[in-house]
Amino acid sequence: MIQIAVYGKGGIGKSTVSANLSYALARSGKKVLQIGCDPKHDSTRLLLKGKAQTTVLSYIREVPSSERRLDDVLKEGALGIKCVEAGGPEPGIGCAGRGILSTFDALKKLGLEGHQFDVKLYDVLGDVVCGGFAVPLRREYADAVYLVTSGEFMSIYAANNILKGIRNFDGDACRVAGLIFNSRGLDGEVEIVERFARGVDLPIVASIPRSQLFSMAEREARTVVEMFPESQPARVIVGLSRHVDNMTRDPGILRPACPLNDDQMNQLASGREVDRGCRWPDKATVQEALGCSLKCASQDAVRATHDPLERKILHTCATNGAVHCTSQIDKAVTIIHGPRSCAHIMAASSDHYALSAWKRNGELQSAPTAYRLMSTNMDDHISIFGGTQSLEGLLREKAEQGHRTMFVITTCASGIIGDDVAAVAKRIERDHRGTVVKVIEADGNITGEWDQGYLDAVKSVTELVDRDVTPEMDTVNIIGERDFFIYNRERNFRIASDVLGRLGLRVNCRFLSGCDVTAIRNFNKGGLNLLAQDDALSRSMGEMLRDRLGVRLFDLPLPVGLRETITWVEELSRAMGREGAGKAMIEELSAEYQSGVANARPWLKGRKVLVLNKYSTNIDWLLDLLMDLDMRVLKVGLGVKHYPGEPRSGLDTRCTRYLNAITFQEDYGLDDLRMDIESLAPDLVLSDQRIPRDQVCHYDVIYRPDIGIRSSVELAKRWANIVRLPQIEGWKMEGKGQ
Amino acid sequence: MNIEPDGLTGCLLAVESIKDARAILNGPGGCRNYHSFLSELHYPRTDSGGITEFMEPYFMGQPRLPCTYLDEDDYIRGSVEKMERILPVVERKGDRLAVVINSPGAALIGDDIDGAIDRAGFSDKMLTLEEPTFSTPASTAYDSTIRTIMNWLDQPRTDTIPKSVNILGMSITNKDWRHGVFELQGCLERMGLTVLSVPGAACTVEGLRRSVRASCNIIVSPEYSLSTAQWYEEKYGIPWVMSEEGAPVGFGATERWLRTIADATGTNASEAISSMRHYREVAARFLTEFQRHSTLPKGITFAVKADSSVALPLTKWLLEYLGMVPVSVRLNPGGDPTMADSLRSFLEQQEFGEAWDKGLQESRPDVVLADGHTARLMKGMRYCRVGVDISLPSLDRFNFIPRTIFGAQGAMYLLDEIINGI
């Protein structure tokens, strides 16, 4: 048995050639199977006398897997030739390449492999050699590949592209049978094809003349070989069938794929002989030549072998960031246009954070994500035929249920197949007055990571804000509260609300945690916008809101510890004209802090502390507390590139007020910690990561504390207890002979 | 709520359920982190000291599910080069088997991964699951993955070991599956049966090979195993048995499960059943004590969200044994149609038909029995009084004591959660 693939540009006549070749092979006594791999599904028409054939893709779309039978898609044509059509989506929708993959998978499951054939012929569209259309090129399918071409440049270009595809699969392996020249009757056509053949070092195994006989036979839905067996075109096809026969006996006649590079294609197009000294480089050559001048290799060849590890590794995806952003908004629906796994991963991760926060703080920060999230549950069929229909159905259903604000976020899958989601959104808005559908084309990680998706979503949300609303000076907005890795969001909010209340201020909108669509519309009512956190994403959000909505930003994040709190209250009360209330509050907070610290000081005064801080950019709140407790800070170990934007040696007073009072060591690792514990014998180690289980010392892990002063007092109390506990818990000694 | 785990999770966890196998995710990092965490949490096998071994590309410090970290460039130009690089890195870990699974995006680009495995010379220990499983039920994908691996192992047919069985349809997605396996294995051993292998729950590759010598396959949950059981039957002539009443959840269904097995294997279930008597007596004593001061749990309402093979016996047991009232019964995708019909008919016969497929939130039950996240969040939001964690996703619970839902131990766990929770 031999399997051959006939590739060529759309409209070049490869289906006509394939059907005629199948007929000629069958007439010589071969048992033949022809599989059409072209969405227009007319490959086997001439073998089936024009009868419509059920395509595999429409079949698997309509018939449940338990009811499928091979006979429903495997039709018998002239001379007993078995015929299959893959089919495909409508032009401009879905992914035809994915369809080819699904067809081969379905045929395998239906048991096609159990049938015996002498020749399997795949008739494949070769305009686009994406992974799907390249499936027949795989070794398990095609033993040999024929390329159908005319003298038209685009046809030759397509043939050359297929050779590139084969080379990517096979390297120097021999699998190309040759060119089939299907003449269009153009001037100089023969010479061009011959020059191309010489350039790629392939034989022209058949030259099919232009002939009216083909259209006459096609009108009768039959092959030329059947209708005009003695004609010249039929004789050429029969000759081609002998070539197949010879190849079956002697695979040595197959050649490697040697595609032309861009320069060579230009030579061919300009009527010159191709310079064969300059070949398409193989992978090894490119690797070797990287760093040198590669005049002959095209950009693509170099790019294809560029070390993937040199590209930035994307650990997260923009879709997740966008979903996390919009799914926080109450009274809005977020729809993930993609497979259910995307929605599940995002919801389960989000719920996990909610549960972790509950465990740590005894309160739940948010309801199950599933209440705010929907998925179009894109499956294999949708990925082939396009998913806009199912998305539109879901949006209409939600609109009819009364939902007025919806966000649609795209994933890798919907991005790759190119669904026109924006057009769907417009139709829904047109048909359901008052409904707003915002589309965020995150496309999985194609547009970037989590932060990028979050910011794109924020941008989309700002379009909901009513620009006519004016600021009120007794209200503020809080910007950028988040769940991820922040387990104390709600507690922080209560603390902030309490402080703001004592200044005579109230919160207008929590952008975007715990807010609803109405609060977003009235966002501009907030007289000042307070950043919840001091990180790059929060700052980007703040700047985006300032630039897009023209709102006032307050530059300081919600404060931790006494000194930050004092500064924050002073600045805020000044900005809002409430200096008197601010001053009184500072006195109260300072007194409460001093009293709490004084209670813990007897246990901690003079104790030696070693601090390991790998992740936070600002720990002055911690150093303040240690100093206030009269503890001795031996050293602060920092991570790599600790202060973003600062050169290594540039650790200065902009980073910490304690630069000259405490020893800082950058690139501080666990080995350094181990040595310091041994040599410096600290009474307490404070670290923002777990230290090795076998380290015998009093230690505590420092998470991001609550804002305000009380978290510092609580920490002081905790350390006062920890230094009185055993240095290592008993369970950590399990298996160590104790 | 249409965001239950799908086939991607099912495939990945099915491979990860094999003790000496590893799933390789050909996809973006965003698909990896959750599943890697899930695998490690549900089936931990790396101690924290061993993490440094995984500080390298494709693992990035996480032991499970090495990943190609596909990006835009790979979607356009293909991922084969990354695949060629990841395979030797994974092979050095010394697993007996590695299975490449495509993310939904990767499934669309159709790279020739088998070719990459061939070229790397790892065809004897690596395979690819090319079939796109996205949005298919997780249980269906779990089943088909185990079946595909068994088919790929292509173990020759050898002599059958009398009175030996495999347990099928236990998965690492079950709540406290380790104790579940232990519990059911103990029951079968008391019937004189030897458990050769538990494909789908911590079986080794060698165990999978050995499994073809079993004289019978015992199904716990058909959603996770029926096609695998049929494959064993077709290829090796191994019959399978499952209880029409579903999985062994609650005392009654466990007894019926054991009797069905005894009938099919020609063994005697009386010792296994009588060993349950102790638990039944303890349960009855505690319930009597509890009802001295309360009329509960009789009359309190419950909601179940589970696989059909669990929902059927659980609903019946709560209603018939404890006198609780069903207000919402929803099945996870991929349910066994016969069991689903049976459950629906049961509810209708009991005149509680309105509970079928009713939303959890709107039904406001007293007790929710569902995946860990739903159960705990429902309780946290005060949508119910008790949230009983019976399946994945359950990311933050550690089972210091047995918390399986199967067998007599399982019945005690459920009673403990319900009675002490209300």
HADDOCK unambig.tbl for C-alpha pairs under 7 A between the chains (distance, minus, plus):
assign (segid A and resid 98 and name CA) (segid B and resid 108 and name CA) 5.26 0.50 0.50
assign (segid A and resid 98 and name CA) (segid B and resid 109 and name CA) 6.93 0.50 0.50
assign (segid A and resid 101 and name CA) (segid B and resid 110 and name CA) 6.76 0.50 0.50
assign (segid A and resid 131 and name CA) (segid B and resid 109 and name CA) 5.05 0.50 0.50
assign (segid A and resid 131 and name CA) (segid B and resid 110 and name CA) 4.48 0.50 0.50
assign (segid A and resid 131 and name CA) (segid B and resid 111 and name CA) 5.43 0.50 0.50
assign (segid A and resid 132 and name CA) (segid B and resid 109 and name CA) 6.39 0.50 0.50
assign (segid A and resid 132 and name CA) (segid B and resid 110 and name CA) 5.27 0.50 0.50
assign (segid A and resid 308 and name CA) (segid B and resid 82 and name CA) 6.66 0.50 0.50
assign (segid A and resid 313 and name CA) (segid B and resid 69 and name CA) 6.53 0.50 0.50
assign (segid A and resid 314 and name CA) (segid B and resid 29 and name CA) 6.02 0.50 0.50
assign (segid A and resid 314 and name CA) (segid B and resid 69 and name CA) 6.54 0.50 0.50
assign (segid A and resid 315 and name CA) (segid B and resid 29 and name CA) 4.35 0.50 0.50
assign (segid A and resid 315 and name CA) (segid B and resid 30 and name CA) 5.83 0.50 0.50
assign (segid A and resid 316 and name CA) (segid B and resid 29 and name CA) 5.54 0.50 0.50
assign (segid A and resid 316 and name CA) (segid B and resid 30 and name CA) 4.24 0.50 0.50
assign (segid A and resid 317 and name CA) (segid B and resid 30 and name CA) 5.21 0.50 0.50
assign (segid A and resid 339 and name CA) (segid B and resid 134 and name CA) 5.70 0.50 0.50
assign (segid A and resid 339 and name CA) (segid B and resid 135 and name CA) 5.42 0.50 0.50
assign (segid A and resid 340 and name CA) (segid B and resid 3 and name CA) 5.80 0.50 0.50
assign (segid A and resid 340 and name CA) (segid B and resid 6 and name CA) 6.09 0.50 0.50
assign (segid A and resid 340 and name CA) (segid B and resid 134 and name CA) 6.82 0.50 0.50
assign (segid A and resid 340 and name CA) (segid B and resid 135 and name CA) 4.98 0.50 0.50
assign (segid A and resid 341 and name CA) (segid B and resid 5 and name CA) 5.97 0.50 0.50
assign (segid A and resid 341 and name CA) (segid B and resid 6 and name CA) 5.46 0.50 0.50
assign (segid A and resid 341 and name CA) (segid B and resid 8 and name CA) 6.48 0.50 0.50
assign (segid A and resid 341 and name CA) (segid B and resid 134 and name CA) 6.72 0.50 0.50
assign (segid A and resid 341 and name CA) (segid B and resid 135 and name CA) 6.68 0.50 0.50
assign (segid A and resid 343 and name CA) (segid B and resid 3 and name CA) 5.64 0.50 0.50
assign (segid A and resid 344 and name CA) (segid B and resid 3 and name CA) 4.87 0.50 0.50
assign (segid A and resid 344 and name CA) (segid B and resid 4 and name CA) 5.76 0.50 0.50
assign (segid A and resid 344 and name CA) (segid B and resid 5 and name CA) 5.57 0.50 0.50
assign (segid A and resid 345 and name CA) (segid B and resid 34 and name CA) 6.34 0.50 0.50
assign (segid A and resid 349 and name CA) (segid B and resid 34 and name CA) 6.74 0.50 0.50
assign (segid A and resid 351 and name CA) (segid B and resid 373 and name CA) 6.65 0.50 0.50
assign (segid A and resid 352 and name CA) (segid B and resid 395 and name CA) 6.47 0.50 0.50
assign (segid A and resid 364 and name CA) (segid B and resid 380 and name CA) 6.05 0.50 0.50
assign (segid A and resid 367 and name CA) (segid B and resid 377 and name CA) 6.61 0.50 0.50
assign (segid A and resid 367 and name CA) (segid B and resid 381 and name CA) 6.38 0.50 0.50
assign (segid A and resid 368 and name CA) (segid B and resid 374 and name CA) 6.95 0.50 0.50
assign (segid A and resid 368 and name CA) (segid B and resid 377 and name CA) 6.05 0.50 0.50
assign (segid A and resid 370 and name CA) (segid B and resid 1 and name CA) 5.40 0.50 0.50
assign (segid A and resid 370 and name CA) (segid B and resid 3 and name CA) 6.77 0.50 0.50
assign (segid A and resid 371 and name CA) (segid B and resid 1 and name CA) 6.57 0.50 0.50
assign (segid A and resid 374 and name CA) (segid B and resid 1 and name CA) 6.72 0.50 0.50
assign (segid A and resid 374 and name CA) (segid B and resid 2 and name CA) 6.35 0.50 0.50
assign (segid A and resid 375 and name CA) (segid B and resid 2 and name CA) 6.44 0.50 0.50
assign (segid A and resid 375 and name CA) (segid B and resid 3 and name CA) 6.66 0.50 0.50
assign (segid A and resid 377 and name CA) (segid B and resid 135 and name CA) 5.50 0.50 0.50
assign (segid A and resid 378 and name CA) (segid B and resid 135 and name CA) 6.33 0.50 0.50
assign (segid A and resid 379 and name CA) (segid B and resid 134 and name CA) 5.60 0.50 0.50
assign (segid A and resid 379 and name CA) (segid B and resid 135 and name CA) 5.30 0.50 0.50
assign (segid A and resid 380 and name CA) (segid B and resid 132 and name CA) 6.51 0.50 0.50
assign (segid A and resid 412 and name CA) (segid B and resid 105 and name CA) 5.41 0.50 0.50
assign (segid A and resid 413 and name CA) (segid B and resid 104 and name CA) 6.21 0.50 0.50
assign (segid A and resid 413 and name CA) (segid B and resid 105 and name CA) 4.89 0.50 0.50
assign (segid A and resid 445 and name CA) (segid B and resid 71 and name CA) 6.50 0.50 0.50
assign (segid A and resid 446 and name CA) (segid B and resid 71 and name CA) 6.22 0.50 0.50
assign (segid A and resid 446 and name CA) (segid B and resid 72 and name CA) 4.87 0.50 0.50
